[in-house]
Amino acid sequence: MIDGSIDYGSEPQDDTTFDDTTRINKGGLLTVGFAFQGRVDAGVTDGRLFKDIPGNHPITVSDDGAAGDIAHFFQSMQLEYSDGGAVGEMHSFNIAGATTNPLIRGTVMHNGADTGSSSTGRQLGAKSSAQTLYGVLHVVTSGATTLDIDIESDDNSGFTSATTRASFTQYVQALTDSAQIITALKDTEVTDDWWRITSTIGSSASYSYMCAVGFDELPTLGFGKLLVSNGDNFLDSASKQVYVKV
């Protein structure tokens, strides 16, 4: 990989009225796109990239990727792939696409080798009922056994009364997909403000993986918190009730 970007924005919605002399816009639905460029081993790795249209895989971006760093992650849909190059140049590729879920700004909980342990607890804050818990897991290398990872919370840094809030699908060496995103606790308030992950690895084997955790919440959009429109029916993000225009 030699270059990449994530594009995050909001669709403009016209809010101009008769009294305005300038076109007025309000923020609409959020948008996420991505583009990455790199070198490719023709005939080897390009086969996977070619088959991934329209692939659906988690993408995580972090400056250093160290535990405690900020990470942005989302479930991608690869929509474009191209490769080539001039004589004498390295063979290169380009991929681009969009997302199938929200862009999450989370925190790296672990990145590296592990034989089964608990990560450092991090004070990510309490979770409101408007938020959803998200977690992403990328397995880099695997041992010849299973890997189970749970997301826990507690009201203290010592995790003396830890509660399991979500669990990743068990990873086994035979799996071909090494990454997954999970969601949990939608519409559920959690007053605990400390969070960590715990891992259980069969037969004390070693796995190397990256795991990040974060929250998403319905955004307050520019047009009076309007989130969903179906004809004359509207869903308000604050009260989460449907209003019918009469």
TIMI-876190 format. One record per residue: x, y, z of N, C-alpha, C, O in turn; residue in three letters. Coordinates in steps of 0.1 Angstrom, whole numbers, plus 2048, in hexadecimal, padded with zeros to 3 digits. Layout:
% residues N
XYZXYZXYZXYZALA ...
This chain:
% residues 246
8097F480080080080080980C80081280D808MET 8068167F780E8227F680682F7F980C8397FBILE 7F982E7F87F183A7F97E28357FC7DE82B7F8ASP 7DB83E8037CD83A8077C684680D7CC84F813GLY 7B984680C7B18508127A384B81579E84280FSER 79D85181F78F84F82378785C82278C866827ILE 77D85C81A77586981876886882076085F81EASP 76787182975B87283275487F83175B88A832TYR 74787F82E74088B82C73188A82E72D880834GLY 72A89482A71C89582B71689B81E71B8A4819SER 70B89481A70589980E6FE8A68106F68A781AGLU 7018B18086FA8BE80A6EB8BD8066E88B77FCPRO 6E38C380E6D48C480B6D08D280A6D38DB813GLN 6C98D67FF6C58E37FC6BB8E88076B18E2809ASP 6BE8F380E6B58F98186B29088146AF91081DASP 6B390B8086B19198036A291C80469A915800THR 69F92980969292E80969093A80169A93F7FBTHR 68494080068294B7F768A9577FC68D95F7F3PHE 68D95980869496580D6A396480B6AA96E80DASP 6A89588086B79578076BC95C7F96B595A7EFASP 6C89627FA6CE9667EE6DA95D7EA6E095F7E0THR 6DD9547F36E794A7F16E293C7F26D993A7FBTHR 6E79337EA6E29257EC6E69207FA6F29207FDARG 6DD91C8026DF91780F6DE9088106D590280AILE 6E89028166E88F38186E98EF8266EE8F582FASN 6E38E38296E48DC8366EA8CE8336EA8C9829LYS 6F08C983E6F78BC83D6EC8B183C6E38B1844GLY 6EF8A88336E689D8316EC88F8366F388F840GLY 6E988582E6EE8788326FD87783170387E828LEU 70487083A71286F83A71786582F71085C82CLEU 72386882A72885F82073685B82373E86382ATHR 73A84F81F74884A82174D84381574583B80FVAL 75984781175F84180576E83E808773844811GLY 7748368007828338037898307F578382D7EBPHE 7968337F579F8307EA7AD82C7EF7B28337F7ALA 7B28227E97C081D7ED7C88197E17C28147D7PHE 7D581C7E17DE8197D77EA8117DC7EE8147E8GLN 7EF8087D47FB8017D98017F97CE7FE7FA7C3GLY 80B7F17D28127E87C980C7DA7CA8077D67D4ARG 80C7D37BF8057C67BE80E7BC7B78157BF7AEVAL 80E7AF7BD8157A47B780B79E7AD8037967B0ASP 80D7A17A080479D79680378E79580D787796ALA 7F67897957F477A7947F37747A27EF7687A3GLY 7F677C7AD7F57767BA7EA77E7C27DF77A7C4VAL 7EE78A7C77E57927CF7DA7997C77D079C7CCTHR 7DD79B7BA7D37A27B27C67997B07BC79F7ADASP 7C878C7B17BC7837B07B27867BB7A67867B8GLY 7B77887C77AE78B7D27A77987D079B79A7D3ARG 7AF7A27CC7A97B07CA79E7AF7BE7947B67BFLEU 7A17A77B47977A67A978A7A07AE77F7A47AAPHE 78B7967B677F78E7BA7777967C576C7937C8LYS 77D7A17CA7777A87D576C7B27D07677B97D9ASP 7697B37C475F7BC7BF7527B47BE7527AA7B6ILE 7477B77C57467C27CF7497BC7DD7407B97E4PRO 7567BB7E07597B57ED7557BD7F97527C97F8GLY 7547B780474F7BD8107587B981C7567AE822ASN 7617C281F76B7BF82976D7CB83376C7D782FHIS 7717C883F7747D38497817DA84578A7D4840PRO 7817E884678D7F084478F7F88507867FE855ILE 79B7F885579F8008617AB80885D7B5803858THR 7AB8158617B681E85E7BA82586B7B182A873VAL 7C782486E7CC82A87B7DA82F8787E2829870SER 7DE83A87E7EC84087B7F783687E7FF832875ASP 7F883188A80282888E7FC81A891803810890ASP 7EF8198957E980D8987EC8078A57E97FC8A8GLY 7F380F8AE7F780A8BB7EB80B8C47E18138C2ALA 7EB8028CE7E08028D87DE8108DE7E88168E3ALA 7D28148DE7CF8228E37CD82C8D97C88378DBGLY 7D28298CC7D18338C17C38338BC7BB82A8BDASP 7BF83F8B67B28408AF7B28378A27BC83789BILE 7A783189F7A682989379882C88D78E82D894ALA 79882D88078B82F87978982287179181D86AHIS 77D81C87377A81086C76C80F86776381686CPHE 76A80785D75D80585775C7F884E7677F384BPHE 7507F484B74F7E984274F7EE8337457F5830GLN 7587EA82C75A7F081E7537E78147507DB816SER 7507EE80874C7E77FC7557EB7F17547F77EDMET 75D7E27EC7667E67E275F7E67D47587DC7D0GLN 75F7F27CE7577F47C27607F67B575B7F57AALEU 76D7F97B77767FC7AC7837F57AE7887F57BAGLU 7897F07A47967EA7A479D7EC7977977E978CTYR 7A97F17977B17F278B7C07F078E7C47F2799SER 7C77EA7847D57E87867DD7EA7797D67EB76EASP 7EA7EB77A7F27EE76E7FE7F57718037F677CGLY 8057FA76781180276881980275B8167FA752GLY 82280C75A82A80D74E83680474E83A7FF759ALA 83D8027438497FA74285380074C85680C74BVAL 8597F77548647FB75D85F80076A867803773GLY 85180176C84C8067798467FA7818437EF77BGLU 8447FC78E83E7F279682F7F07928287FA78FMET 82B7E479381C7E17908147E679C8177E37A7HIS 80A7EE7998037F57A37F47F27A27EF7ED798SER 7EC7F57AD7DE7F37AC7D77FF7B37DD8067BBPHE 7CA8007B07C180A7B77B48037BA7AE7FC7B2ASN 7AF8057C67A28007CA79A80C7D07A08157D6ILE 78D80C7CF7858167D47778117D77738077D1ALA 7708177DF7628137E375B81B7ED75F8277EFGLY 7518167F374981D7FD74781480974F80A80AALA 73E81781173C81081E72E80A81F72580F819THR 72D7FF8277207F982971B7FC8387117F683CTHR 72380383F71F80784D72581485172E819849ASN 72281A85C72882785F73782686173D81C864PRO 73E83285F74C83386274D83587174783F877LEU 75582D87875682D88776483388A76E82F885ILE 76483C89377084289977283B8A776B83E8B0ARG 77B8318A777D8298B378B82A8B87938338B5GLY 78E8208C179B8208C77A18128C679A8088C7THR 7AE8118C27B58048C17B67FE8CF7BC8058D8VAL 7B17F28D17B27EC8DE7BE7E28DF7C47E08EAMET 7C27DC8D47CD7D38D37D27D38C57CA7D38BBHIS 7DF7D28C47E67D08B67F37C98B87FD7CF8BCASN 7F37BC8B57FF7B48B77FD7A68BB7F17A18B9GLY 80779F8BF8067918C37FF78F8D17FF7988D9ALA 7F87848D27F17818DF7EF7728E17ED76B8D7ASP 7F076E8ED7EE7608F07E275E8F97E07538FFTHR 7DA7698FB7CF7689037D077190F7D776E919GLY 7C977C9107CB78691A7C079091A7B678F912SER 7C179A9227B87A69227C07B291E7CB7B4922SER 7B97BB9157C07C79117C07D191C7B97CF926SER 7C87DB91B7C77E79247BA7ED9247B47F0919THR 7B47F092F7A77F69307A880592B7B280B92FGLY 79E80A92479F81791F79181E922787818920ARG 79282B92678683292A78083891E78284491BGLN 77883191777283590A76583D90D760844904LEU 76083C91975484391D74883B91D74882F918GLY 73E84092473183892472A83891772D84190EALA 72182F91571A82D90870C83190970582B912LYS 70783B9026F983F9026F08358FA6F582D8F3SER 6E38368FC6DA82E8F56D98318E66D48298DESER 6DE83D8E36DE8418D46EA83B8CD6EB83C8C1ALA 6F48358D47008308CE6FF8218CC6F781A8D3GLN 70781C8C370980E8C171880B8C37218128BETHR 71B8008C97297FB8CB72D7F48BF7277EB8BALEU 7397F88BA73F7F18AF74D7EC8B27547F28BATYR 7517E18AD75E7DB8AE7637D68A175B7D0899GLY 7707D789F7767D18937827C88967897CC8A0VAL 7837BD89078E7B48927957B088578E7AB87CLEU 7A27B28857AA7AD8797B47A387F7BD7A6887HIS 7B479687A7BD78C87E7C878C8747C678A868VAL 7D578E8787E078F86F7E778186E7E977D863VAL 7EA77B8797EF76D8797E87658837E476A88DTHR 7E77588817DF7508897E674388D7EE73E886SER 7E373F89A7E873289E7DF72789A7D472A894GLY 7E371B89D7DB70F8987D070C8A27CE7008A6ALA 7C87168A57BD7148AF7B371F8AE7B27258A3THR 7AB7228B87A172C8B87A47398BF7AD7398C8THR 79D7448BB79F7518C17917568C47897588BBLEU 78F7598D17827608D578576D8DC78E76E8E4ASP 77E7788D87807858DD77378B8E176978B8DAILE 7737908ED7677978F376A7A58F67767A98F8ASP 7607AE8F57617BC8F975A7BD90674E7B9908ILE 7617C391075C7C491E75C7D39227637DB91DGLU 7537D692C7537E39327527E294174E7D7946SER 7557ED9487547ED9567547FC95A756805953ASP 7507FE96775080C96C75D81097375E81A979ASP 76780797277480A97977F80497077D7FB969ASN 78B80A97179780696979C7F896C7A37F2964SER 7997F397879D7E697C7957DB9777987CF978GLY 7897DE9717807D496C77C7C997677D7BD973PHE 7797CE9827757C498D7687BE98B7647B4991THR 75F7C59837527C098074F7C19717447C596DSER 7587BC9697577BD95B74B7B69557477AB95AALA 7457BC94B7397B694473D7B49357417BE92FTHR 73A7A893073C7A69217317AD91A7257AA91CTHR 7357B691072B7BD9097297B88FA71F7BA8F4ARG 7347B28F57337AD8E773E7A28E57487A38ECALA 73C7998DC74678F8D974778E8C973D78D8C2SER 75478D8C575678A8B775477C8B47557738BDPHE 7507798A774F76B8A375C7648A57677698A1THR 75C7588AA7687518AD77074F8A076B74B896GLN 77D7528A178675189678D7438977937408A1TYR 78E73C88C79573088B79F73187F79C738876VAL 7A972987F7B472B8757AF7288677B472E85DGLN 7A472086679F71C859797727852794726846ALA 79373185978B73C85379374384979F74684ALEU 78C74783E79374E83379275D83579A765831THR 78776283C78677083F78C77384C78776D857ASP 79577C84D79D77E85979878B86079F790869SER 78D79185C78979E86277A79E86377379785CALA 7757A586E7677A68707647B287876C7B7880GLN 7577B78767527C287E7457BD88573D7B787FILE 7447C18927387BD8997317C989F7387D48A1ILE 7247C88A171D7D38A87157CD8B37117C28B3THR 7137D68BD70B7D18C97067DD8D170A7E88CFALA 6FC7DA8DA6F77E48E36F07EF8DD6F07FB8E2LEU 6E97ED8D16E27F88CB6D67FB8D46CF7F28D9LYS 6D38088D66C880D8DF6CA8098ED6C080A8F5ASP 6D68068F16D98028FF6E380B9066EE80D900THR 6DF8119116E88199186F28119216EE807927GLU 6FF81592170980E92A71081A93171682292BVAL 70F81993E71582494772382294972B82B94DTHR 72881594773681294973E81B93F73A81D934ASP 74A82094375282993A76082393776782992FASP 76381793D77081093A76D8049317637FD934TRP 7758029277737F891D7817F091B78B7F691BTRP 7807E491778B7DC9147877D090C77B7CD90AARG 7917C990678E7BC8FF7957B19077A07B390DILE 78F7A590779679990C79678E90278D78D8F9THR 7A17879027A377C8F87A576F8FE7AB76E909SER 7A07658F87A27578FC7A774F8F07A074E8E6THR 7B37498F17B97428E67BB7348EA7C27318F4ILE 7B672A8E27B771C8E67C67178E57CE71B8DDGLY 7C970F8EE7D67088EF7E27118F07ED70E8ECSER 7DF71E8F57EA7278F87F272B8EB7FE72E8ECSER 7EB72A8DF7F272E8D37F373D8D27ED7448DBALA 7FA7428C87FB7508C77F47558BA7F57508AFSER 7ED7608BC7E67678B17EC7758B07F077B8BATYR 7EC77B8A47EF7898A37E379089C7DE78C892SER 7DE79A8A37D27A089E7D17AF8A27D87B38ABTYR 7C87B689C7C57C48A07B67C58A27AE7C089BMET 7B27CB8AD7A47CD8B17A27DB8B67AA7E18BECYS 7977E18B17947EF8B57857EF8B877D7E78B4ALA 7817F98C17747FA8C67708088C67788118C8VAL 76380B8C275E8188C274F8198C274880E8C2GLY 7498258C373B8278C373682F8B773E8378B2PHE 72A82C8B37248348A97178398AE7118338B7ASP 7128448A97058498AD6FE8508A2705855899GLU 6F18508A26EA8578976ED8658976EC86C8A2LEU 6F286B88C6F687988C6EA88288C6DF87F888PRO 6ED88E8916E38998906E58A08836EF8A7881THR 6DC89E87A6DE8A486C6D88B286C6D18B6875LEU 6DC8B98616D88C78606CA8CA85F6C58D5863GLY 6C28C185A6B48C48586AB8BF8636A38B5861PHE 6AD8C486F6A58C187A6A58B387F69B8AD883GLY 6B18AD87F6B48A08836AC89587B6AA88A880LYS 6A889886F6A288F8676AB8848626B688785CLEU 6A88788656B286D8616AC8648556B386184CLEU 69F86185669A85884C68D85E84768486384FVAL 68B85E83A67F86383467985982B680854822SER 66D85582D66684B82565885182164E850828ASN 65885981664C86081364A86C81D65387581DGLY 63F86B82463D87582E64087183C63C877846ASP 64686583E64A86084B65886384E661861846ASN 65A86985B66886D85E66C86786C664866875PHE 67886386D67E85E87968786987F69186D879LEU 68486D88B68C87789269787089A6948678A2ASP 6A38758996AF86F8A06AE8718AF6B48688B6SER 6A887C8B36A887E8C269F8758C96A386F8D3ALA 6928748C568886D8CC68785F8C66818568CDSER 68D85C8BA68C84F8B367D84B8B167A83F8B2LYS 6748558AF6668528AC66385689D66985F898GLN 65A84F89865685288A64B85C88A64185B892VAL 64C86688264287188163C87087364386E869TYR 62F87187262887086662287E86261B88486AVAL 62688385762289085261388F84D610886845LYS 60A8988535FC89784F5F88A58495EC8A7845VAL 
